[in-house]
């Protein structure tokens, strides 16, 4: 037997502790050389009489992405995904779509160690026996059949709701195999007779209906048959001679015939149905729309007419027609604004009559059309689902969760019932269904350890089916909720590996890479090669051109790497970009954050308590974390140190006092510093940067006073300040900083506190569950509370 050698490279992953960064694994050198390799297209086994046999690619790594988006597993999906991945992993990484070979991806040298390994099948030597060839051919056949079963079983039918009522039969196109197939010989006879027939509408209609009943393999060959092309041409020529029912029958026949969406026959049919639409009934209009959906043809003009017609005849809509209309609206990705109110009133009217699958279809249609519904309607839907969740399919349930997430509505009964029902379903749920479940928890800030643990356990065996979007959402969700599962190393390494495998997608979808890396940063994981890729100038430019606002995410990532990865040697954001992002975030903070009542009240009381605005500063110590801090500085004996001379209020108060700010006076103000420091040592301490000084010469600076006319040195580096000084970063939090109805901090705010401590700050929590009730109490009670927080003996002891 021949031996196949494979070389695997593992990506480096920097796992950061509170103090240092450690690179876990480095790629081994010497594996950059490549030999000439022979690749065969997947799906075609070579079982001839050749003496050499090439191992075939049975299942490309990413085939599920292209063929089964937004599908949720049922049955044997989980185990099949795991088994198929194990059997094809060594061979499938060089291909990205079913039946299509793709050239090996090329990446910059700096990140080459992090790329997915390229594992290729080597040709077997000529001594391969006939037995080996037979075995390989049989394995190929078995794998191909297994692949087909998985593709079928792992996707729940999005049209399942249509099977709940017989009325849907008149509104939908059944794309299932015909009950009675037509012999292939009869199909040939029909095609032979096309040339000699008169081409009456009735005969042409019957030809299409009969051909649609041919065996699947025979139908697949029809489109390229010139005789079938002649039949289509005759139909196009006679298009206006068909009655509306006959034309609908021809369109329905096109579905099993798999007519391409751009075929001239479909062009003619669309134009004709648009012309006749106002003379058709709503049932016919919905049926035709369903045919277009089955043919995967975009028909915006036809849908516009359908929606206008439905709007005029809204009172005549039956319940199945209404649900089918919402299904069509969702698949068309558009919803007329004038239907929104009518949709909501109809949902409330029939809420108790809908089946659970119909409720799922309604939510999916609204979600896909981005039209949204009111919180009241969504709450009514959630009320019913929470009572009957066990009877609902996972697919329909996930669709409800999408809408719940879209409306950002908290519904505690539903989430609690979900936590009871969904963990047992996770292993049998498709990867994208799991992603939407996980994303619902993170979007609503709802922490459920059992659900997240079930997701983490199931994910590694299915990770190869993740799109770049899926992997990013998983990492974001776990990071946002600050949860590291029991199998954290397996969980994170599998997702990071998938990010490397999808690296080529991030040029088109840069938002997914930033989402993933931020989720990792929240839990102190910094994959250096991916970070280097994300902070390169060419990638930064792609983020700037994105339709999404990615500047804040890029800023958070870049600054977090600076603080938490001191040994990182890769790409970084330019100082100009950092300054631009800082100004952008600061401007937002001045408008939206600093003016919040709880922060304004705390700032005012601290100023009164400490002696003036120069003793407290309401600002962003870490602008990239997007939340404010109240900074206070204390000497070792507990006395506050003035430092906020940039604040216009503080500067005005000092000026109005009429006191000359001499060196002697400033020495008295700064008595808190160590008296045994030499002048040289004082001069070497960090100082307030130029832009933070007051307008008058001689404004005091950290570590000592400047003489009149002197200029401030460069901005201090984080963590360098007066010896013995304690810098407090008071966090006036609100509910949005924590998981729902808990005291568990979200990932971004955990990251912020971690980085403040790394820079030497002492973090002092002023949590909302303590501070908000005090806002209604007396001034003395609030001052007492803040005094306890600032002058806590433990803080000074720690310093």
N, C-alpha and C positions, 0 to 999 in steps of 0.2 A: 504493500500500500504506500501511496505517496504521502509525504509529510507536508503540511501547510504551516508555514511560519508566520506569526503575526506579531507586530510590534505595537504596543499600546503606550500612549503618553497620557499622563494625568495632569489636568490643569492645576496651576498653583492657586492656593487659597490662603489669604492672610486672615487668620482669626485673631482679632484684637482683644486683649484683656483691658482692664482699666488702666494699665500702665504702659504696656509695650505691644509691639506687633510681631507676630511670628509667621514666617512663611512655612506652610506645612509640607509641601512637596515640590520638588523641582524635576523638570523633565530631564531625562538622560540625554547626554550629547551623542552625536554621531549617528543620528537617525534621519538626517536630512536627505541622504541620497535615495534615489528611487530608481528602480529598474523598469525597463519597458514592460508594461502590463497589458494584458488583453482583457477587455471587458465585453461581455455579451449582454444584449438587451434582456431584461427580466421577462419572464413569462413564456419564453420559447425554449423548450428543452431540446437538446441536440442528442437524439437517440439513434442516429444512423449507424453506419458500419465503420465509421472512423475509429481508428485505434486510440486516439486521444479524446479525453472527455474533459470539458470545462465545467466547473461547478457553477450552477446558475444562481442568479439573484432571485430568490423566491418572493421576498417581500421588502421593498424599499422602506427605509426608516420612516418616511413622512407621508406614506400614502393616505393615511387616515385624514390628514389635514385637508387635503384637496377634495376628498370625496364624501366626507361625513362631518361637515361643520355643524356646530350647535346640536349635536345628537347625544342622547343619553342612553347608557347601556341598559340592557335587559338580558336576563338569562346568563349565558356562559361568557359574557364579554370579558370579565376580569381575568379569569384563568386563561382564556385564549390569548388575550393581549400579552400576558406574561410568557406563555409558552411560545407564541410566535416570535416575540422579541428575542428570547433566548436562542431560538434556532436560527435566526437570521442576523443577529447583531454583528457577527463577525464579517458579514458580507455586505450588509446593506447601507453602510454609512456614506458610500460615494454616490448614492442616488437619492433624489428628492421627490420624484413623482412616479406614479405607477406606469411602467412601460416606457419610461423616458430616461435615457442616460444623460447625466450632466457632467460637464467637465469638473475636475477637482477644483475646489475653491482656493483662492489665493488670498493670503492675509499678510499684513505687514510683519516684518521679522520680529519686532519686539513682542508681539503677542503670539508667535507661532507655537510656543510651548503650551499654550492653553487650548489649542484647537483640538477638535475631535479627531481621534486617530483615524487614519485611512487604512482600512483593512481590505485587502483584495484577495480574491481567490486565485491561486496559482494553477496553471494548467497541469493536469495529471500527465505523467509520462506515457509514452507510447505502449508501455507494457501493460496498460490497464486491460483487464479482462472483460469479456462480454458480460460476465456476472456483475461486475462493478457498474457497467453501463446500465444494466437492467435495474439494479438497485437504485441508482441515482434517478433514473427515469420514474420509477415508482414513487420515490420520495418526493420528487417534484410534483407528481400528480396529487399525492396525498396533501402536500402543503397548499397546493392551489385550491383544492376543495375546501381545506380548512380555512383558507383565507376568505373564500366566498361565504362560508357559513358565518364567519366572524363579522364580515361587512354587513350581513343581513341581520344577525342576531344582536349586534351591539348597538343598533340604532332603533330607538322606538319610533313608531310611525307618527309623524306630526299631524297626520290626518285621522288619527284614531278617533277623534271626537265625531267624525262623520259616520262611524259605524254604530253610534248609539241611537240613531233614529232612522226609520225607513225613508223619511222625507228627504234626506240628503242625497238619495239616489238620483233624484231629478235635478239636483243642483251641482253634481260633481261628475267628474270624468273618472271612470274606473280604469286604472292603468294596470290592473292585474292581468295575468295570462288568460286568454279566452278559454271558456269551458270546453268548447269543441274546436280543435285545431283543424285547419284545412290541409289536406295532403299537398305536399310540395309540387306534385305533378299537376294538380289543378291550378296552382299559382302560375306555373309555366304556361298552361293553356290560356289563362286570362291575359298574360302579357303578350302572348302570340297573337291574340285576337284584337289587341288594341289598335293595330295598324288598320285593320279592316272594318272596325266598328263605326257606326254612324256618330257616336259620341253624344247621344241624348243624355240629359242630366240624370235621369233615373239609372241608366246603364252605368255611367261613370261613378255614380254614388255606390252602386252595388259592387263595382270592381274594387273600390277603396275598402269597403266593408269586408269583402272576402279576403283581400290581401292582408288586412290587419289581423286575420285569424291564422296566418301561416305560422309554422314553428319559428321560434325566436331566431335561430341561426339563419333561416331563410329570409326573414324580414330584414336582418342586418345587412344583407347583400343587395336589397332592393334599391337603396338610394343611389348606388353607383351603376345600376342597370339602365342602359339607354331606353329600354322599352318602358320602364317605370317613369323615366323622365318624360317620355312622350305622353304618357297618361296624365301626368301632372300638367303638362303644357295644355292638353285639351281641356282640363278642368279650369285652368286660368282663363283660357279663351272664353269659356262658357260660364264664367263666374256669376254673371248677373241673371242667368237663366235658371239657376238653382233656387228652389223655394228655401225659406229660412230653415225649416226643419232638416231638409236635405243637406244644406251647407253646414249645419251644426254636426250632422252625422259624419260628414267628410272630415271636419276638424277633429272630431273625437277619434276617427280612424287614424289620423296623423300621429296620435300619441303612441300607440303600440308600434306604429311603423317607424318611430324615432326620427321623424323628419327634422333636419337641422333648423335651428331658430331663424336663420337668415334665408331659408329656402324661398324661391319666388312664389310658390303656392301659398305659403303662409303670409307673404307680403300682400298678395291679392286678397286673401281671406280677411286680413285685418282691415284693409281699406273698405271692403264690402260690409263687414259687420259694423264699422263706424258709421257707414252711410245708412244702414238699416236700424241702428240701435234704438231710435225713438219709436220705431214701429214694433219693437219686440217687447215681450213681457219680462218682468223682473227675474222670473225663474230662468228664462232663456239667457238673459244677460249674465247672470251668475254662473250658469253652466259654461258659457263661452269663456268667461274670465278664468274659470278653473282649468279649462283646456289650455289656455295660454300659460297658466302657471305650470302645468304638467309638461308643457313643451319648453319651459324655461325661456320664454320670449318676453321681453320688456315691451309693454303696450301702453305707454302713458296716456295717449290720446283716447284710447278705448276706455281706460279706467276713469278718466276724467268725465266721460259721458255717463258711465255707470254710476258714479258718485252723484252726479247731478240728477240723474233719473231717480236714484234711491232717495235723495233729499226731497224731491217733489212727491214721491209716493211712500213717504216714511210710515204713515199710518197703516199702510197695507202690508208692511213687513211681518212675516211670521217669525216665530222664534228661530227655527233652523236657518231661514234666510238672513236674519240678523247676524247670527254667529258666523255663517259662511261669508257674509259681507265683511265682517271684521277680520276674518282670516285672509281674504283677498286684500284688504287694506294693509295688513301687516306685510304680506308677501310683496306688495307693490312699493313698500317703504314710503308711503305718503298717505296723508289723511287731510281731507278738506277741513278747514277751520270751522266752517258753518255746520259741520256734523257733530262737533264735540259735545255740545249740550244735549243733543238728541241721543247720542250714544249713552251718556251717563243716565239719562232718564229711563232709557230702555233697559239698561242693566239693572237698575233698581226695580223696575216693573216686573222683570222675569227672574230676579235673583234666586228665588227658591225653586224655580222650575228648571233652571239650567242643570245639566249633569256636571259632575266634577271635571270631566274631560273638556266640556264646553267652557267652563270657567277658565281652565288653563289656556284654551285656544283664544279666548277673549283677551286675557292678559298678555299673551304673546303678540297678538295682533296690535294692541295698543302700544306695547313696548317697541315693537319693530318700527312702527310708524312715527315714533317719538312724539306722539300727540299728548300723552299724559292724561290723567284723570284726577279728580279732586280727592283730597284726603278722606272725605266722608264716604265716597263710593268705595275707595280702596279698603277702608276700615270695615265696611259691610261685607266685602268679599272675604277679607281676612277672618272675620268673625265666623263665616260659614266654613271656610277651609279648616280652621283650627278645630272645629267640632267633628269633621269627617276626614281628617288627614290620612288615616290608615287605609281608607277606601280609595284614595287618590293615587294614580300612577306617579312615579317619580318624575316623568317628563312633564306632566301637567303641573305638579307641585313646583318644579323648578321655574316654570313660566310665571307662576304666581309670585315666586320670590324675586324674579326679575323686576316685576312691577312694584313690589314692595320696596325694593332697593331704589328704583327710579323715583318714587314719591318720597323717599327718605322718611318713611313713617315707622314709628315704633309701635309694635303690637305684641305685647308681652305674652298673651295666651298662645298666639301662633308660634312664637319663637321657642317657648317652653315645650309645646307639643312637638315642634320640629326636632328639638334636642332629644326627645324621647323616641321618635320614629326613625329619623334619618340615619343614625350611625349604623344600624344593621343593614341599611340599603346601600351604603357607600361602596362596598366591594363589588356590587353588581351594577354600578352606575358608570356611565361613560365619562371619560376624563373631562369633557367640557361641561357636563352636568355637575361634576364635583367642583369644578372651578366656580361655577355660578353660585353653588351653595356656599362655598368658602367666601366668595366675594360679598355675598349678602351679609354674612356675619361681620366682616371687616367694615363694610360700608355703613352698617348700622351700629358699629362699635359694640357689638354684642359678643361677649366672650363665653364660649361653651367648650370646656376642656374635652369633653367626651367626643363631640363632633370633630374638633380639630385633630384629636389623636387618631380617630378613625380615618380621617383624610390622610394624615401623615403615614399611617400604616399601609394604606392601599396605594398611595401615589407612586412609590419607586418602581413597582412592577408595571405601571402604565405610563411612565414618564415619556417614553419614546413617542407617544401619540400627542404630546403637548405641542400646540402651536407656540410661537414665540409669545403671543399674547397670553396664553394659558399659563406658561411657566412664570411670566412676569406677575400675573395676578395672584398666583399661589404665593410667591415670595413676598409680594406686597401685603397680602392678607395676613400671613403669619407674622411678618414684621410689624405691621400696624397694630396687631393685638399683642405684640411682644410675647409670643409663645414659641418656645423651642420644645418640640415633641420628644418623647423618650428615644426615638430613633433619629435624633437630629442630624447626626453625621451622615447617615444613609440618605435621609430626606434632602438635606441641603446639597450634598455632593451630586445626587442624581439630577437635581434641578439646575445646578450650575453647569454640569456637563451638557444638559440640554440647551442651555443658553449658548454654549460654545458651538454646538451643532447648528444652531439657528443664527449664528453670527451674521450670515449674509442677508438675513431678513431685516436687520436693524437699520440698514441704510434707508430702507423704505419706511420702516416703522420705528423711528428713533425713540418714540415715547415708551415703547415696551422695554427697551434696555434700561432707560433711566428708572422706570417703575421698579424693575427687578433689582437694580443695584441699590436703590433707596431702601427697599424692603430688607435687603441683606445688611445694609449699614445700620438699620434700626437694631438688629440683633448682633452687632459687632462682627460682621463678616465682610471682608473686603477682598474679593477676587482680583488680584492686581492686574492680570492681563486684560480682563474685561473693563476695569476702570481706566487703564491706559488707553484702550480703544475708545471709551466714551468721552475722554477728556482731550482727545486729539482735535486739532483745529478743524479738520475736514468734517468730523462728526459733529462738533459744536455748530458748525455752519448749517448742517442738516437740521439740527434742533431749532435753529433760529428761523428756518423756513417752514417749520411744521405748522399745521393748522391748530395745534394745541399750544397752550402757554407752558413752555418747558424751562423757561429761564430760572424759575425758583427751584425746580428740581435739580437742575444742573448746578446751581449755586450751592444748594445743600450738600450735594455729593462732593463737589470740589473742596469745599471748606472742611467737611467732615474728614476727608482723606488727609488734609493738612494737619488736623489736630490729632487724629487717632492712628495715623500710619507714619510715624517719624522716619521709618526706613524706606518708605516708598520712593522709587526712583523714576517713575513713569511720567506721562504727560500731566500737565496742570493747567488750570485756567489762568489766563493772562491777568496781570494786575488791572488792566483797563476794564476787562469784563467784570472782575470782582467789584471794582468801584461802581460800574454801571448797575450791577445787580444790587449792591448795597443801597444806592440812592433810590432804586425802584422800591425795594422792600421798606426802607425808612419812610418814604413818602406815603406808602400804604399804611404803615403803622401810625403815622401822625394823624391820618384821616380816620382810621377805623379802630385802632387798638388803644393808643394812649388816652383816648377820650372816653373810654368805657367807665361807667360810674364807679364800679368797684375798685378800679385802678386809680382814678382821680381822687377818690376818698382816701385811699391808703397813702397816696403821695402827699396829700395835704396834711394828714395827721402826722406822718413821719417828719415833715418839715417843722411842724409845731413842736413835736417832741424832741427833735434833735437840735433845734436852734436856728433853722432857716433852710431855704432851698439849696444852699451850697453843700448841705450835708447828705442829700439824697438825689439820686438821678433816675428818672423814668426814661429808660432807653432800651435799645436792643444790644445787649452785650455780645450776643452771637446773632447777627442779622440773618444768617442762613437758616436759623431755627424758627423764625417768623413769629415769635411771641416775645412780649416785653419782660423786662426785669426792673425791679427797684433796687438799685445798687446803693449800699451803705458801707462805709469804711470805718473800722474801729481800731484804736490803738490797743496795745496789750493790756492796758489798765482799764479798758472798756470805754474810754472816751471817744466820741465820734470825731472823725477827721474831715474837715471841709475839702472838697475837691471839685465840686460841680460849678465851675466859673464860666462855663459856656452858656448855661441857662440864662436867658435874658432877664428873667425875674430875679434870679440870684444876683446877677451883675448889677441890676438897677438898685437893689436893696443895699449892696455894698457901696455903690456910688453915692446914694442918697445919705448915707451915714456921715459923709464928709471926713472920713478917716484916711490918712495917708498910709498906703500899704508899703511900709518900710521893711527892710530886712529884719530888723529887731522884732517888729510886730509879727511878721510871718514866722519867725522862730518860735515865738510864744504860741501862735496858733497851732504849730506843728510839734508841740512838745511830746507828743506821743511816740515819736521815733526813738530808737535806741540812742542813749546819750553817749555811748562809748564809740560811736562811729566817727571815723576821721573824716575831714573835709573831702579827701579823695574818695572814700567809700560813698559818701553822700552824693558826690558828683557822678558816680558810676551807676547810681540807682536809676530806674526808669522814671521818665518825666511825662507830664501831660503833653500831648502833641500840640503843635502850633495852633491848629484850628480849634482846640479846646480851651485856649487861654482867653481871659477877659481882654477887653479892648485896651485897658490901661496898662502901661508898662509896669513891670514888677508884680504881675499876677502870680500868686504862689503856685508852685508845681510840686508834684509828688516827689518826695525825697529831698526837698529843700527849696528855698526861695531863690528866684532869679533876681539879680540886681537890676536896677532900673536900666532900661534900654537893651537888656540882654534878650536873646532869642532862644526859643525852646529847642532842645535837641530833637532827634528823630523820634517818631512814634515808638513807644515801648513795645517790646515783644510780650506776648501773653505770658503771665506767670512771673514776671519780674517786677517787684515793687518793694516798698519800704520794708525793712526787716521787722518782723513782729507784727506787721499790719494784718488785719483780718478783713477780707473783702467779702461782704455778704451779697448774695444774689437772691433777693426775695421774689418768690414766685406766687403772684396772685392768680391762682388758677380758676378755671371755670369748668362747667360740666363737659365741654367739648374736648378737654384734655384727658378725659378718662373713659374707660369702657362704660357701656350703658349700665346705669344703676349700680355702680361699683366704685371702688377706690383704686382700681388698677389703671395705672398710667398707660396711655397709648405709646406706640413705638417712637414717634417723633419727639415726644416730650421726655421719654426715657433717654433718648440720644442727647437731647439738650442738657439734661442734668448731668449725664455722664461726662460730656465735654466741658461743662463748667467746672466740674471737679478736677478734670485733667489739667485745666488752666489755673488751678489753685483757688478757685472760688469756693466758699462755703454756701451750699444751697439751703435756703430757709423756705419751707413750704408755708404758704398762707392758703390752705385749701378752701374751696368754695363752701364745703359743708360746715366750716367753722366761721368763715368771714361773711358770707352772705346773710346769715341770720343776724350777725352783729350790726349790719348796716342799718337795721331798724332800731337798734338800741341807743343808749346815751353815748355822748362823746367821751365821757370818762371811761366807759366800759371798752370802747374801741381803743382808746389810748393805752389802757392797761394791757389789753391783748397784744398790741403791737410792741409795747415795751418788753413784755415777756419774750416775744419772738426774737427781738433784736439783741437784747442783753442777756440772753440765756447763758448761764455760766459754762455750760458744756461747750459752747462755741469758742469761748476764749481759752478754755482749757485745752481744747483740741489744737488751737493755733500755737 
